[in-house]
Each structure stands twice: as C-alpha cells, then as structure tokens.
Amino acid sequence: MKIYEDELVYIEIEKSEIPWLKIFTQKKYKEFSDCDTLTKTRILELLDKIERLMIEFYKPDKINIASFGNYLPQVHFHIMARFKNDSYFPEPMWGQKQRVARLNLPEFSEFQAKLLNSLLKS
C-alpha cells in the first residue's frame, strides 16, 4: 500500500509482523547508479529520516536497509525495524523462521502519522 509520494519517489508498506517500508523511484531506474543526483539525494534523505524515526518510535534491536532487484528490477530500498524476538531474527525476513514472534509494538498508524507529518515538512 502506497503511503507517500512526490515527483521523485514513493513509499509503500510491506505487510509484515515488523515495521517495514519500501522506497521506490518514480522513474524505472534499474540501478541506483542510473539515478540522477536529485533522486539519489531524495532516497538518502528518506532512508535517514525513516531510520531515525523507526529507532525513536519502535526502539528496535537493529534497523535493516537493503536493496534488491532480482525479481523487480527497479531501484527500491527496504527499511525494516528488527527485534530479537521477531520470527526470523537474526535471519533476514525472507529467511528461515526461528520462532513464533512475541512482539508488542505500538500501532503502525501512529508511526505512519508521525512519518507523514515529518515528510510534509521536508
């Protein structure tokens, strides 16, 4: 589900037990190095802003930021708040399940409202 967009990028929610967002470029760039400077700068600004807010809001054990494009060859980044008691930690979320999650996280809608408020100011 798309929660934000501007002329350069858009942000989607990845349905998951953990807070997980994805940033996509509006133009269909294949590699980050193909992006123009303005788009690269915007992506890095958003990665920084989302990471900082996830840390402040969720207090995760770790933030994971990844860029893959083997199935979807378009520039996009995953930003995930990871917890030692999520189902997959320390494995990646698409790895082998380690346990049944025992997470008691604040509502994502509250995080989303704070994020959108922050993005609209930038």
Backbone as a printed PyTorch tensor [residue, N CA C, xyz], in Angstrom:
tensor([[[  0.8420,  -1.1680,   0.0000],
         [  0.0000,   0.0000,   0.0000],
         [  0.8970,   1.2440,   0.0000]],

        [[  0.6420,   2.1650,  -0.9110],
         [  1.4040,   3.3980,  -1.0240],
         [  0.9470,   4.3700,   0.0630]],

        [[  1.9150,   4.9390,   0.7890],
         [  1.5630,   5.8910,   1.8530],
         [  2.0980,   7.2970,   1.6060]],

        [[  2.9910,   7.4410,   0.6170],
         [  3.5650,   8.7600,   0.3370],
         [  4.1270,   8.7340,  -1.0700]],

        [[  4.0650,   9.8960,  -1.7390],
         [  4.7900,  10.0380,  -2.9900],
         [  5.0530,  11.4970,  -3.2920]],

        [[  6.1220,  11.7120,  -4.0190],
         [  6.4260,  13.0170,  -4.5650],
         [  6.8710,  12.8020,  -6.0080]],

        [[  7.4550,  13.8020,  -6.6280],
         [  7.8050,  13.6760,  -8.0410],
         [  8.9700,  12.7240,  -8.2980]],

        [[  9.7340,  12.3700,  -7.2640],
         [ 10.9160,  11.5220,  -7.4340],
         [ 10.7390,  10.0940,  -6.9310]],

        [[  9.9950,   9.9210,  -5.8370],
         [  9.9080,   8.6160,  -5.1660],
         [  8.5070,   8.3800,  -4.6160]],

        [[  8.2650,   7.1480,  -4.2150],
         [  7.0770,   6.8300,  -3.4230],
         [  7.4460,   5.7900,  -2.3860]],

        [[  6.6560,   5.7550,  -1.3010],
         [  6.9030,   4.8380,  -0.1890],
         [  5.7050,   3.9150,  -0.0440]],

        [[  5.9950,   2.6210,   0.1070],
         [  4.9610,   1.6060,   0.3280],
         [  5.2030,   0.8890,   1.6390]],

        [[  4.1160,   0.3610,   2.1960],
         [  4.1930,  -0.5090,   3.3650],
         [  4.3140,  -1.9450,   2.8730]],

        [[  5.2140,  -2.7040,   3.4660],
         [  5.2960,  -4.1490,   3.2350],
         [  4.5470,  -4.8020,   4.3940]],

        [[  3.5140,  -5.5550,   4.0980],
         [  2.7570,  -6.2300,   5.1630],
         [  3.6700,  -7.2400,   5.8460]],

        [[  3.8040,  -7.0890,   7.1620],
         [  4.7260,  -7.9260,   7.9150],
         [  4.4350,  -7.7820,   9.3990]],

        [[  5.0300,  -8.6550,  10.1900],
         [  4.9090,  -8.5390,  11.6480],
         [  5.7740,  -7.4100,  12.1900]],

        [[  6.7310,  -6.9560,  11.3960],
         [  7.6290,  -5.8730,  11.8160],
         [  7.3240,  -4.6140,  11.0000]],

        [[  7.7240,  -3.4450,  11.4930],
         [  7.6140,  -2.2340,  10.6920],
         [  8.5570,  -2.3410,   9.4820]],

        [[  7.9920,  -2.2240,   8.2730],
         [  8.7640,  -2.4660,   7.0650],
         [  8.2250,  -1.5620,   5.9630]],

        [[  9.0670,  -0.6760,   5.4990],
         [  8.7080,   0.2260,   4.4050],
         [  9.6310,  -0.0040,   3.2240]],

        [[  9.1650,   0.3950,   2.0340],
         [  9.9790,   0.3220,   0.8240],
         [  9.8950,   1.6700,   0.1120]],

        [[ 11.0450,   2.1620,  -0.3300],
         [ 11.1190,   3.3910,  -1.1090],
         [ 11.4140,   3.0060,  -2.5590]],

        [[ 10.5840,   3.4800,  -3.4830],
         [ 10.7490,   3.2320,  -4.9160],
         [ 11.0070,   4.5370,  -5.6550]],

        [[ 11.7460,   4.4740,  -6.7260],
         [ 11.8790,   5.6300,  -7.6040],
         [ 10.6450,   5.7040,  -8.5050]],

        [[ 10.2190,   6.9190,  -8.8220],
         [  9.0920,   7.0950,  -9.7470],
         [  9.4860,   6.6450, -11.1530]],

        [[ 10.6920,   7.0500, -11.5930],
         [ 11.1810,   6.5900, -12.8890],
         [ 11.7100,   5.1720, -12.7150]],

        [[ 11.6220,   4.3880, -13.7350],
         [ 12.0050,   2.9760, -13.6610],
         [ 13.5090,   2.7790, -13.8850]],

        [[ 14.3170,   3.2790, -12.9350],
         [ 15.7550,   3.0520, -12.9900],
         [ 16.0470,   1.6080, -12.6010]],

        [[ 17.0100,   1.0080, -13.2840],
         [ 17.3840,  -0.3730, -12.9560],
         [ 18.3660,  -0.4190, -11.7890]],

        [[ 19.3420,   0.4800, -11.7750],
         [ 20.3770,   0.5020, -10.7420],
         [ 20.4220,   1.8710, -10.0840]],

        [[ 20.8560,   1.9180,  -8.8250],
         [ 20.9890,   3.1870,  -8.1090],
         [ 21.9120,   4.1350,  -8.8670]],

        [[ 22.9700,   3.6010,  -9.4600],
         [ 23.9200,   4.4370, -10.2100],
         [ 23.2860,   5.0520, -11.4580]],

        [[ 22.1540,   4.5270, -11.9180],
         [ 21.4290,   5.1030, -13.0560],
         [ 20.6270,   6.3430, -12.6600]],

        [[ 20.3460,   6.4920, -11.3730],
         [ 19.5120,   7.6010, -10.8960],
         [ 20.2230,   8.9340, -11.0530]],

        [[ 19.4370,   9.9790, -11.2990],
         [ 20.0090,  11.3230, -11.3170],
         [ 20.3270,  11.7370,  -9.8770]],

        [[ 21.1120,  12.7780,  -9.7460],
         [ 21.5840,  13.2220,  -8.4370],
         [ 20.4400,  13.6100,  -7.5070]],

        [[ 19.4270,  14.2670,  -8.0330],
         [ 18.2850,  14.6780,  -7.2180],
         [ 17.5620,  13.4630,  -6.6150]],

        [[ 17.3770,  12.4300,  -7.4250],
         [ 16.6980,  11.2150,  -6.9450],
         [ 17.5500,  10.4960,  -5.9090]],

        [[ 18.8380,  10.3730,  -6.1610],
         [ 19.7370,   9.7400,  -5.1860],
         [ 19.6820,  10.4750,  -3.8490]],

        [[ 19.7340,  11.7960,  -3.9180],
         [ 19.7020,  12.6070,  -2.7040],
         [ 18.3880,  12.4100,  -1.9600]],

        [[ 17.2840,  12.3900,  -2.6750],
         [ 15.9690,  12.2080,  -2.0390],
         [ 15.8810,  10.8430,  -1.3530]],

        [[ 16.3480,   9.8020,  -2.0130],
         [ 16.3320,   8.4570,  -1.4260],
         [ 17.1330,   8.4450,  -0.1290]],

        [[ 18.3260,   9.0080,  -0.1520],
         [ 19.1670,   9.0100,   1.0480],
         [ 18.5440,   9.8280,   2.1740]],

        [[ 17.9090,  10.9500,   1.8360],
         [ 17.2010,  11.7410,   2.8490],
         [ 16.0900,  10.9210,   3.4990]],

        [[ 15.3280,  10.2140,   2.6650],
         [ 14.2120,   9.4180,   3.1960],
         [ 14.6980,   8.2310,   4.0100]],

        [[ 15.7460,   7.5580,   3.5500],
         [ 16.3080,   6.4520,   4.3300],
         [ 16.7230,   6.9310,   5.7100]],

        [[ 17.3940,   8.0600,   5.7640],
         [ 17.8430,   8.6240,   7.0400],
         [ 16.6500,   8.9840,   7.9260]],

        [[ 15.6720,   9.6590,   7.3630],
         [ 14.5010,  10.1080,   8.1310],
         [ 13.7020,   8.9080,   8.6600]],

        [[ 13.4720,   7.9160,   7.8170],
         [ 12.7030,   6.7400,   8.2310],
         [ 13.4620,   5.9560,   9.2940]],

        [[ 14.7630,   5.7460,   9.0670],
         [ 15.5540,   5.0070,  10.0520],
         [ 15.5110,   5.6980,  11.4130]],

        [[ 15.7450,   7.0010,  11.4410],
         [ 15.7560,   7.7380,  12.7050],
         [ 14.4030,   7.6540,  13.4110]],

        [[ 13.3240,   7.7790,  12.6480],
         [ 12.0000,   7.7180,  13.2510],
         [ 11.6720,   6.3060,  13.7490]],

        [[ 12.0630,   5.2890,  12.9930],
         [ 11.8500,   3.9090,  13.4550],
         [ 12.5980,   3.6510,  14.7550]],

        [[ 13.8230,   4.1410,  14.8470],
         [ 14.6130,   3.9540,  16.0660],
         [ 13.9430,   4.6580,  17.2410]],

        [[ 13.5280,   5.8870,  17.0310],
         [ 12.8930,   6.6650,  18.0950],
         [ 11.5530,   6.0620,  18.5140]],

        [[ 10.7530,   5.6650,  17.5400],
         [  9.3910,   5.2170,  17.8120],
         [  9.3210,   3.7720,  18.3120]],

        [[ 10.0580,   2.8760,  17.6580],
         [  9.9590,   1.4460,  17.9760],
         [ 11.0620,   0.9190,  18.8790]],

        [[ 12.1890,   1.6280,  18.9530],
         [ 13.3460,   1.1730,  19.7280],
         [ 13.7430,  -0.2640,  19.3660]],

        [[ 13.9860,  -0.5140,  18.0840],
         [ 14.3340,  -1.8650,  17.6410],
         [ 15.7470,  -2.2550,  18.0670]],

        [[ 16.0280,  -3.5410,  17.9530],
         [ 17.3770,  -4.0220,  18.2120],
         [ 18.3090,  -3.6870,  17.0560]],

        [[ 17.7350,  -3.5550,  15.8600],
         [ 18.5390,  -3.2610,  14.6720],
         [ 17.6190,  -2.7420,  13.5730]],

        [[ 18.1490,  -1.8800,  12.7200],
         [ 17.4570,  -1.4690,  11.5000],
         [ 18.1570,  -2.1580,  10.3390]],

        [[ 17.3980,  -2.7660,   9.4580],
         [ 17.9490,  -3.3610,   8.2420],
         [ 17.5390,  -2.4900,   7.0690]],

        [[ 18.5030,  -2.1520,   6.2440],
         [ 18.2450,  -1.4420,   4.9940],
         [ 18.8520,  -2.2960,   3.8920]],

        [[ 18.0390,  -2.5970,   2.8830],
         [ 18.5020,  -3.4780,   1.8110],
         [ 17.9870,  -2.9860,   0.4670]],

        [[ 18.7530,  -3.2960,  -0.5580],
         [ 18.3390,  -3.0020,  -1.9210],
         [ 18.5100,  -4.2610,  -2.7450]],

        [[ 17.4000,  -4.8010,  -3.1870],
         [ 17.4040,  -5.9750,  -4.0400],
         [ 16.5820,  -5.6560,  -5.2700]],

        [[ 16.8000,  -6.3410,  -6.3270],
         [ 16.0090,  -6.0890,  -7.5120],
         [ 16.0380,  -7.2670,  -8.4510]],

        [[ 16.2480,  -8.4490,  -7.9150],
         [ 16.3240,  -9.6170,  -8.7860],
         [ 14.9660,  -9.9780,  -9.3730]],

        [[ 13.9060,  -9.8530,  -8.5910],
         [ 12.5590, -10.1370,  -9.0860],
         [ 11.9120,  -8.8890,  -9.6580]],

        [[ 12.2380,  -7.7440,  -9.0930],
         [ 11.6900,  -6.4660,  -9.5330],
         [ 12.8720,  -5.5560,  -9.8650]],

        [[ 13.2870,  -5.5370, -11.1410],
         [ 14.4840,  -4.7700, -11.4990],
         [ 14.2200,  -3.2630, -11.5960]],

        [[ 13.8040,  -2.6930, -10.4800],
         [ 13.6030,  -1.2530, -10.3500],
         [ 14.2370,  -0.8360,  -9.0320]],

        [[ 14.8780,   0.3070,  -9.0140],
         [ 15.5220,   0.7820,  -7.7910],
         [ 14.4900,   0.8970,  -6.6750]],

        [[ 14.7580,   0.2090,  -5.5930],
         [ 13.9420,   0.3350,  -4.3900],
         [ 14.7550,  -0.1430,  -3.1890]],

        [[ 14.4110,   0.4120,  -2.0380],
         [ 15.0970,   0.0870,  -0.7920],
         [ 14.0830,  -0.3700,   0.2400]],

        [[ 14.4640,  -1.3840,   1.0130],
         [ 13.6680,  -1.8880,   2.1250],
         [ 14.2430,  -1.3070,   3.4050]],

        [[ 13.3770,  -0.8380,   4.3020],
         [ 13.7900,  -0.3610,   5.6210],
         [ 12.9560,  -1.1200,   6.6410]],

        [[ 13.6200,  -1.9000,   7.4950],
         [ 12.9210,  -2.7700,   8.4350],
         [ 13.4300,  -2.5510,   9.8560]],

        [[ 12.5040,  -2.4320,  10.7940],
         [ 12.8620,  -2.4020,  12.2140],
         [ 12.8670,  -3.8520,  12.6900]],

        [[ 14.0210,  -4.3150,  13.1740],
         [ 14.1690,  -5.7080,  13.5680],
         [ 14.2810,  -5.8310,  15.0870]],

        [[ 13.7470,  -6.9450,  15.5840],
         [ 13.7040,  -7.2060,  17.0180],
         [ 14.1970,  -8.6250,  17.2800]],

        [[ 14.9140,  -8.7980,  18.3830],
         [ 15.4550, -10.1210,  18.7100],
         [ 14.3700, -11.1760,  18.8480]],

        [[ 13.1390, -10.7550,  19.1470],
         [ 12.0620, -11.7310,  19.3000],
         [ 11.0850, -11.7180,  18.1260]],

        [[ 11.4870, -11.1380,  16.9520],
         [ 10.6410, -11.3200,  15.7750],
         [ 10.8440, -12.7430,  15.2480]],

        [[ 10.0130, -13.1700,  14.3700],
         [ 10.0130, -14.5760,  13.9390],
         [ 11.3030, -15.0300,  13.2670]],

        [[ 12.0560, -14.1070,  12.6770],
         [ 13.1880, -14.5050,  11.8460],
         [ 14.5550, -14.0830,  12.3770]],

        [[ 14.5920, -13.1430,  13.3260],
         [ 15.8550, -12.6060,  13.8150],
         [ 16.7840, -13.7130,  14.3010]],

        [[ 18.0420, -13.7410,  13.9460],
         [ 18.8100, -12.7530,  13.2020],
         [ 18.7960, -12.9720,  11.6870]],

        [[ 18.0300, -13.9390,  11.2160],
         [ 17.9320, -14.2000,   9.7780],
         [ 17.1810, -13.0610,   9.0810]],

        [[ 17.3260, -12.9410,   7.7570],
         [ 16.5130, -11.9620,   7.0340],
         [ 15.0410, -12.3790,   7.0750]],

        [[ 14.1640, -11.4360,   6.8500],
         [ 12.7230, -11.7020,   6.9280],
         [ 12.2590, -12.7180,   5.8920]],

        [[ 13.0200, -12.9480,   4.8590],
         [ 12.6650, -13.9530,   3.8510],
         [ 13.5010, -15.2190,   4.0540]],

        [[ 14.1400, -15.3130,   5.2110],
         [ 14.9610, -16.4740,   5.5410],
         [ 14.1570, -17.5460,   6.2590]],

        [[ 14.8390, -18.3270,   7.0590],
         [ 14.2070, -19.4210,   7.7830],
         [ 13.6440, -18.9090,   9.1090]],

        [[ 12.3890, -19.2230,   9.3520],
         [ 11.7250, -18.8070,  10.5790],
         [ 12.4280, -19.4390,  11.7860]],

        [[ 12.6660, -18.6320,  12.8230],
         [ 13.3970, -19.0660,  14.0050],
         [ 12.4990, -19.3590,  15.2060]],

        [[ 11.3340, -18.7030,  15.2560],
         [ 10.4570, -18.8040,  16.4290],
         [  9.1120, -18.1760,  16.0960]],

        [[  8.1750, -18.3180,  16.9960],
         [  6.9150, -17.5860,  16.9180],
         [  7.1690, -16.2120,  17.5280]],

        [[  6.8210, -15.1710,  16.8030],
         [  7.0970, -13.8060,  17.2540],
         [  6.3640, -13.4860,  18.5480]],

        [[  7.0370, -12.7280,  19.3880],
         [  6.4420, -12.2150,  20.6180],
         [  6.6770, -10.7050,  20.6470]],

        [[  5.9620, -10.0200,  19.7590],
         [  6.1330,  -8.5740,  19.6280],
         [  4.9330,  -7.8480,  20.1990]],

        [[  5.2090,  -6.7800,  20.8890],
         [  4.1550,  -5.9090,  21.4140],
         [  4.5370,  -4.4910,  20.9960]],

        [[  4.2440,  -4.1630,  19.7330],
         [  4.6900,  -2.9050,  19.1480],
         [  3.5830,  -1.8670,  19.1430]],

        [[  3.9690,  -0.5940,  19.1870],
         [  2.9620,   0.4570,  19.0300],
         [  2.2860,   0.3340,  17.6620]],

        [[  1.1120,   0.9080,  17.5420],
         [  0.3540,   0.8440,  16.2970],
         [  1.1200,   1.4980,  15.1470]],

        [[  1.1460,   0.8060,  14.0120],
         [  1.8340,   1.3490,  12.8470],
         [  1.1850,   2.6500,  12.3850]],

        [[ -0.1160,   2.7800,  12.5590],
         [ -0.8070,   4.0070,  12.1280],
         [ -0.2420,   5.2390,  12.8370]],

        [[  0.1720,   5.0880,  14.0990],
         [  0.7930,   6.1990,  14.8300],
         [  2.1500,   6.5570,  14.2240]],

        [[  2.9260,   5.5230,  13.9050],
         [  4.2180,   5.7420,  13.2540],
         [  4.0100,   6.4190,  11.8980]],

        [[  3.0660,   5.9180,  11.1310],
         [  2.7830,   6.4530,   9.8060],
         [  2.4020,   7.9350,   9.8760]],

        [[  1.5760,   8.3010,  10.8420],
         [  1.1750,   9.7010,  11.0110],
         [  2.3890,  10.5850,  11.3180]],

        [[  3.2680,  10.1080,  12.2030],
         [  4.4820,  10.8690,  12.5250],
         [  5.3790,  10.9970,  11.2950]],

        [[  5.5130,   9.9140,  10.5490],
         [  6.3530,   9.9270,   9.3540],
         [  5.7970,  10.9030,   8.3160]],

        [[  4.5080,  10.8200,   8.0380],
         [  3.9130,  11.7000,   7.0400],
         [  4.0170,  13.1610,   7.4630]],

        [[  3.8180,  13.4350,   8.7290],
         [  3.9770,  14.7850,   9.2390],
         [  5.4000,  15.2780,   9.0050]],

        [[  6.3780,  14.4330,   9.2640],
         [  7.7680,  14.7690,   9.0700],
         [  8.0810,  14.9750,   7.5810]],

        [[  7.5440,  14.1250,   6.7220],
         [  7.7970,  14.2280,   5.2870],
         [  7.1690,  15.4690,   4.6800]],

        [[  6.0210,  15.8430,   5.1550],
         [  5.3460,  17.0220,   4.6160],
         [  6.0780,  18.3150,   4.9950]],

        [[  6.8810,  18.2460,   6.0560],
         [  7.6800,  19.4020,   6.4690],
         [  8.9530,  19.5390,   5.6400]],

        [[  9.3690,  18.4350,   4.9910],
         [ 10.6470,  18.4750,   4.2510],
         [ 10.4620,  18.8280,   2.7930]]])
